[in-house]
């Protein structure tokens, strides 16, 4: 795994954790945010989820519930509004018994005495009712004082009714969307739970969950039969058989349907059905809970672990999109596509009655992680660009600086092994020259020289490693990859040679020595080396040392250029076993030279600025004869020197032969 990839993974992970923390704080601190998922799930639950798909598979749907209400019309017919007339309730209970209802649940709190005779009348009616009678129960947690609790407990004990707390579960946003079959922290059953258990229905293992609302049929306003209590009482006394189709065998809930009492905002308020009122009576909430348990209907919810896994995955993808190496519009398109895909998954999950998925927080963290990652990536890229320009603009071609700025991953800070070419140059006798010149003339001479040399290096795509006085060290093939690094290095060397000779002539007022240049190609470790506060981009390795030795070896060869066979071969100058010319100048072999401190010979070439191609061919022939026939080679070399007395290579080998050496391989005893 590359360092750049590791950095991007670390960056994405860091952004993910940061955005998760920020969204967690935001969703906790801002109530509206934390409830957005619930409101969206409300909408899906009551508009998209088909209630029938939630019923227990293979079981017929049972409608065991009916509601009997007392309304404003009911209260207007009674001697007083509150407490509800107990004689009226006793008669109602007797009437329900006459039509053979299975059980009755009073969503009414009997927490105080009324008229003693009427209170007793209701107690007696409950005792003689043939089925279970459940009554609402509460205690101090619901606001009852001690006297109310005592009267309620006495009423329950005397009547034999089954208590069940009638409180509905209200979420933080004031909506009823969950149920509890037992009072949290106790074994006390709810009104719905007590009625279910008293009638032999099995309660689910989960004693709480989302309410699965039985929505009314199209065009209707009620999901269950709803009858007014005064009508039920009147008909039960005259013709009870008329009530049996609606009530016989049913679990009947008796409760208020009053505009200003026991009405609640529920998740049904998100329904698009105009027939569903915005507020739901408490007795109807209990009816839905009972119906849900009877038909074993369960609204699947994604667990906490699943929710966090979804949020974490979405956040990671968003952060990863922000750091991808692609144009911003494509990354934006990817983010929008992911948002649409996840929204579709949330919708599909609701349609198929799969667990309801969180939508708001995952989408929020997706946008935030993408935006944060994109911003951080842009900042780091800008910072890297500034670093790269600052580090390389002084010694790297502008085109390469731009390339590295666009692709900083190509720069491995700290060092990497690369194949590249190296160029060393030095002015012969410059130390002695500098001692004879005034500081002003020396500065002018050297600055002009180095400016020209630098321009040639950068023009050929090289990297200026360093200036050491008058010496120039250049690299080709780093920091950016350069397949033709050897050819560029050799071209650069020949152009430098031409420039330095013309520069010497232009500054004829001083005796400026020739510039010697060495070129070699091979593997080296290149990168930023140094301390925390100061470092240099440079190369290290034997290949670089050989290039330096070649530069120095020119003085022994009488040449200005010394180029290794490694560079010649990598530059593609070897064709059909022959070395082609460079820029019109012949490339000629110097020999297989064992450099000072080395054991293996290095084949070295030079490039002579001579137009006589015939003379170059004569030298090549003489060089080839060095290993075959020394006498022939010696005659050929002498012949070359007659026509060109200053030919450096002919002079070199003719002198070697006169000294008793033979062959094209020889050793330099000095650097």
N, C-alpha and C positions, 0 to 999 in steps of 0.2 A: 504494500500500500504506500503510495507516494506521500511525501510530507504535505503537499498541497491538499491532497484528498483528506488526510488526517485533520488538517487545520479546518477544512470546510465542515467535516463531520463534527468536530469539536464546536465550531461556531454555531452550527444548526442546533446541537444539543443545548448549548448555553442559552441561545435565544428561546428554545422551547421551554426550558425550566423557568426562565424569566417571565415569559408570557403566561405560563400556567400560574405562577405566583401572582402576577398582576390581575389576571382575570378572577382568580379566587378571591383576592381582596376586594375587587370591584363588585363581584356578584354577592359578596357578603355585606358590603357597606351600602350598596344601593338596592333597596328592596325590590324596586321595579325590575331590575335586571334578573334577579334570582327567580322571579315569578314568571318571566317571559316564557320559559320552557313549559311551565305548568299551563299557562293560558293557551299556548299552541297545542299542547296535548289535549286540553279541554276541547278545542275546536276539532281536532282529529277524532277524538273519542265519540263526540256526539253527532258529528257530521259524516265521518268517513268510515269508522268501524261499524260493521254490521253486527248488531247485537246477537243475531241468531248464530253467527259464527263462534260466539263465545260460550254458547250453551253446551252442556256436557254432550259429547258426541254419542249418538245411538240412543239417547234418552228423549222421550217426548217432552215437549215444553209444557209445563204445568202452569196454569193460571189459578192459584189458590187464594188470591188476595182480593179483598174488597175494602173500600174506605167509606166510612159513614162520618159525615162532617156536621159540625154545628157552625152555623153562619150568623151573620147579623140578623137575618130573618128569624133564625132560631132564637137568638137572644131577645129579640123584640117580643117574642111570644111568652117569655118567662117572667116571673115576678121580679127578678133582679139579674144583673149581668154576671156578677162574680161574688163568691164562687158559683160555679154552674149548679143549677138546681139539682140536688141529689135525687129527689123523687122522679124528676124527668129522666135522669140517667138510669134509675132502677127500672122504670117502665121500659126504657129503650133496651136494657139488657134482657128483660123478660121477653120482649118482642123478638129479639135476635134468637133467644133460646127456642121460641115457638117456630122459627123457620129453620131450625136445625143447623145453625152455624157451628163450625168446629171449635173455634176459640175466639175470644175477644181480647183486644189489647187497647187499654185506655191511655192515650197520649195526653193524660190529664193528671195533674199533681194534686192529690188529696192531702193537703198539708195543714188544714185548719177545719174547725167545726163550723157547721151551718146550723140549720134547725135540727135538733137532736132526733126527732122522729124521722125526718127525711134521711139523715145520716144512717140511721139504723136500717131504714128501708133499703138503701143501696147495699149495705153490708149483707143483709139477708139475701138480696138478689144475687150478689156475687157467690154466696155460699151455696145457693141452690142451682146455680148455672151448671149444666151438665158437663161442660168442658173447662179447660184452663182459662182463667182470667188473669191477665197481666196488667199491672198498673204502673204508671210512671213513678220513679223513685229518685230522690236527690238527698243531699246532705249539706253540711256547711260549705263544702267546696262549690256548691251551686248557689250559695247565698242564703240558705235556710238558717233561721235562728234555732236555738235549742228547743223552744216550744213547738215550732213547726215540725222539726224532726221527730220529736216525741209523739205528736199527734199522728203523723204519717205512719210511724212504726206501729202504733197501737191500732190504726185503721187496717193495716196489712195483716196484723196478727188476728184481729177479730173477724176479718172477712175471708181469710185464707187465700187472698190474692197473691200472685207471684210478682215480686218487684223487678223492675228493670229500669236502669237509668235512661232518661229520655234525652239527655244532652246530645246534640249533634257535634261532630268534629269539624271545627272551623280552622282553615289554614290561615297563614299570616296575611294573606291578601283579603281575608274576610269571606272567602268562598268555601262552600262545603263541597268537597270532592272525594274525601276519604271516609271510611267507616271504621268503627272500633266495636267489636262484639263483646269486649270486656272493658271495664273502666281501666285505663292505663295504670299499672302499678297495683291493681287489686284483682280479686276473682269475681267482682260484681259484674253481672251481665247487663248488656244494654237491653232496651225494650225489645229490639228485634231479636237479639240473641236469646233472651228469656222466652220469647214467644216460640222461637224455633225449637229450642230444647224441650219446652213443655209439651210440644206437639210431636215429639219423636223424630225431628229432623236432625241429621248429623251435621255438626258444625265443622267447618273446614279447619285444618291445622293452623293456617294463618288467620289470626284473629283480627287482622286489619288489612286494609287494601284500598284500591280505588273503587268507587261506586260505578257499577255498570248500569247506566240509566236505561230503563225500559221506556224508550221514546214512544209517544202516541202514534197511532196509525195515521196515514196521510189524511189530512182534513179534520182529524179529531184533535181534541184538546186534553184528553186524559188517557193515560196508559192503563189504568185500572178502573173497574166500575166504581163510581163515586155517587153516593146517595145522601140526600139531606136527612139529618137525624129526625126532624119533626115529621117528615114524610114516612120514614120507616116506622116510627112509633104509631102513627095513625093507621097505616095499612096493616101493620101486624095485629092490631086490635080488631080490624074489620075482616080482612081477607089475607091471612098470612101466606097462603099458598101463592099469592101473586109475587111475593118476594123471593120465593125459593130459587127460581132460575138465576137470580143475581147473587144470592147469599148462601144458599144451602151448601154445607160442607166447606165453607170458606173460612180463612183466617181474616177476621174483620178488625180493622183498626178504626178506633173512634178518636177523632181529634178535631182541632180548630181549622177552619178555612176562613180566617178573618184578615182583612186588609192590613191591619196594624199589629198583628200578634202572631208570633211563631212562624214568621216567614223569613226565608233565607235566600241569599244569592248563592247559586250553585254553579257547577261547571256547565249545567244546562243553559246558562245564560249565553254561552258561546254558540248555541244552536242557530242555524239559519232558518229553522222552521218558525214561521211567524205565529203559529198556534201555541207555542210553548211560552208561558209567562216568564218574565225576567226573574220573578221571585217564586220560590217553591215552598209550599207548606211543610212544616216539620213532619206531619203525619204521612205525607207522601214520600218524604225521604226515608222514613222507616219502612214503608211499603216496598221501595226499591231494594233496600238492603235484604229484606226477607225474600223477595222474589229472586234476587241474585243467588242467595245461598241455596234456596230450594232447587233451582235449576243448575246448580253447580257452575255458575258462570263466573269466570275469573278474567280480570283484565291484566294481561301480562305486562310487567314493567321490567325494564333493564335494571339489573342490580347495580350497586355502587361500583363494584369492580369493573363491570362491563362499561359503565358510563365513563369511568376514568380512563379505561383502555381506549375507548373511542376518542376521547378528548386528547389524550396523549398522542395517539396515532395521527389525528388530524393536525395537531400542533407540529409534530415532526415533519409531516409532509409539507405543511406551509413554510416552515423554516428551510427545508431542503429546496423548495421551489425558489426561495429568495436567493440562494447561493449558487444555483445552477449556472453553468457557463453557456448561457443563451441570451438572446436579446430580451429586454424587459417586456415588450408586447407579448412575446411567446409565453413568458412566465406568468404575466397577468392572465392570459387566455387559459393557461393551465390552472391557475387558482380559481377563476370563474367556472371553469369546467368541473373542478372538484366540488365547488360549492353547489352547483346544479346537480351533480351526481349524488351528493350526500342528501340534499333536500329531497330528491326523488326517492332515495332509499328510506327516508323518514316517512314519506307519503305511502310508499309500497308496504312498509312494515305495518302501518295503520290499516291499510286496505285488507291485508292478509291476516289481520289480528295477531301479528307477531308482537313481541315486546315493543312498547312505545319507546322510541329513541329520543335522547336529548337533541335539540336542534340549535337553540340559541347560543349556548356556550361553545359547542364545537365550531360553529361558524364564526363566532366572535374571535376565538383563539386562532382560527385559521387566518383570518384577515390580519390580526395583530402580529402573529408570528411571521407571516409573509412580509408585512410592512417593516417590521423590526429587522428581520434578516436581510431584506433588500437594502435597507438604510445602512445597516452595519457593514454589509458587503461593499456598498458604494464607498463608505468612509474608509474601510481598509484598503480598497483598491486605490482610492485617491492617495492615501498615506503611502502605500507601496509605490505608487507612481512617483510621488515626490522623493521617496527614498532612492528609487532606481535612477531618476534623473539626476539627483544630487550626487549619487555614487558613480555614475557612468558618463555623464555628459562631458566631463573633461577629457575622457580618454576612449570614448566609444563613438562610432559613427552615429549621426542623428537618426538614421533609419533603424539602426539596431536598438537605440534607446527607445524609440517609439514602439518597436516590436516587443521589447521586454516590458514596457509599460502596459501594453495590451495583454501580454501573456507572462505575468510575473512567475508563473510556475516553472518557466524554463530557467529561472535563476535559482539554483540551490545554494542558499547561504550556508557556509560552513565547509564547503568543499565536496567535489565529486570527481570521479575519475572519467576523463574524456580523452578521445583522440583528437589532436589538434596540431597546429604548426606554430613554430616559434621563430622569431627574428630578433637577432642582436646586431646592433651597429655601434661603431666606435670610430672616432677620428684619430688617426695616427699622430703621435707627437703633440696632442693638444695640451697636455700639462705644461710642456716647455713653452708652447706658444702663449698660453695664458699668462705666464710669468713675464713675458716681454711686452704685453699689451696693457694699455691703461684700462681701468675698470669700465669706463664708458665704452671704449671700442670693443672690449671683450663682451660686454653685455649686448651691444648691438649685433656683433658677429654671431654670438651663440643664439640669441633670440630669433634672429632671422633664419638661422639654420634649423633650429628646432621647430619653428612654425612650418617651414617647408616640409620637413620630415613628418610632422604630425598630420599635415594635410594629406600627404600621400598614404599614410597608414589608414586614416579614416575613409579616404576615397575608395580604398580597396576593401573596406568592410572590416578592418582589423581593430583590435583593442589595444590602446596604449597602456602597457603594464606600468612602466615607470620611466623616468629620466634619471640617469645617474651621471651628473655632470653633462658631458657632451654625448654620452651613450643613450641609445634609445632601445627599449625592450618592448616588443609588440607581440600580441597573441592573435591567432586566427582560429576561429572555431569555438570561441567562448566569449561571453556567456551564452550567446545564442548559437544554436547548431548551425554548421556551415559545411555542407558536403564537399565543397571545392576549396577547403581551407588551404591545402597545399599549393594549388595553382595560384590562389590570391596572394599567398605569402611570397612565392617566387616572382610574380608580377610586381608586387610591391618592392621587392629587393632590387629588381632591374630598374624600376622607376626612381628609387632612391639613389642608385648608382649614377644614373644620368643627372639627377638634380644636384647631387653633391659635387660632381665634376664641374657642372656649370656654375655652381655657387663658388667654387674655388677660383674659377676664372674671373667671376664678377668681383671678387675680393682679392684682387692680385696685389694689393698694397701690403698684405700679410702673407707669410709663407704658411699656408694652411695645408695640413697633411691630407692624404686620401682617407676616405671613409671605408672601413672594412665591414663587411656584412656577412653574417652566418645564418643559415636557414636549415631547420631540421623539423621533421614531423614524427610524432609518436604519442604515447599515452603519458598523461601527467595528471596530478590532482590540482584542480583549479577551484577557487572560491574566495571567500572573504576570510582573511587570516589576520589575527591581531587581538587586541584586548577589547574590553567592553566599550571604552570611550574612543578608541582609535583603531582602525583596521584598514587593510589594503586588499584590493581585489588582485590576486596574483596567482601564479602557478608554481608548483613544486614538483620536482621529479628529475630523473636521469635524462629524459628527453630535452628538458630545458637546459640542463647542464651541457649537453652535447652541442646544442645550438650556440651556446656561449663559447665553447671550445673551438667551434668552426670559425667563429668570427676572429678569434685570436690566431687561428692557424693560417689565416690569409698571409700574414707577414712571412711565414716560412715558405709559402707557395709563390709569393710575389703577385698574388691576385687581390681583387677587391671583393669578390663574391665567392662564398664557399657554401655549396648546397648539398645536403646529404641525398643519397640514393632513395632513402625513404620518402623524401619530399618529391623527388623527381618522379618516382613511380606513382605516388598518390595523386600527383598533378596530371597524370596521363600523358607525360612527355615521352614515354617509351613506346615506340611504334615499330613493330617488326624488328625488335632487337636493336633499334637505333633511337637515338635521342633527337627529338625534333628541336628546331630553333624556337627561341622565345623573343618575340618582338623583333624578328629579323636578325637576332644575334645568336650565334651557335652556342649550344650547351656542350661543353667538353669535359671529359673525365679527368680528374686530377690523380686519383689513385685510390687504392684500398689502404686507408691510413689508420694505424693504431695510435689513437690520441693519447696524450699524457694521462697516466692513471687508468687506462682502459686495457682490456685484454683482447677484445674482439675488434677487428678492423671495421671501419666505416667507409663505405664507398662514397667518394666526394666528387662533386662536379662544380664547374664554374661557368659563368656566362661572360664571354669576351665581346667587347664592343668593337668588332672588326667586321668589315664588309667583305673580306676576301674568303669566300666559301671554299675555294680550292685549298687554301692554306689550312682551313679547319679540317678538311678531309685528309690532308696529308698528316696532320697531327693525330687524328684518330687512328690512322694506319700505323703511325709510329708507336702510339700507345699500345695498340693491340700486339705489336711485335715485342713489347717489353717482356712478355711471358713466354714468347716463342723463340725469338732469335735476337739476342742482345746486340749482336754486331749490326744486324740490319736496322734495328731500332735506333742504334747510335748514329749510323749514317743518315737516317731519315731525319733525326732531330737536328743534326748538324746542318743538314740542307735547309731546314726550316729557319734556323738561326741566321743563315746567310741572307735569306730573303727578308727576315724580320728579326733583327738582333735583339729586340725587346720583348719577344714572345715569352711570357712568364712561364708557361708550362713546358715549352721546349727547353728553356733555361734550367728549370727545376730538374727534369729527368736527365738531361745531358750531364749536369753536375753530379747527379747521383751515380750515373754509370761510370763517370770518370773516377768517382770515389770508391768504385768497386762494388756498388750495390747492384742488384738485379731485380727484375720483376716489377709488377705494378703495386705490390704491397710493401709498405715501409712504415716505420715507426717515428713519431715525433717525440723527442726526448724532453722538449720544453713545451710549456703552454703557449 
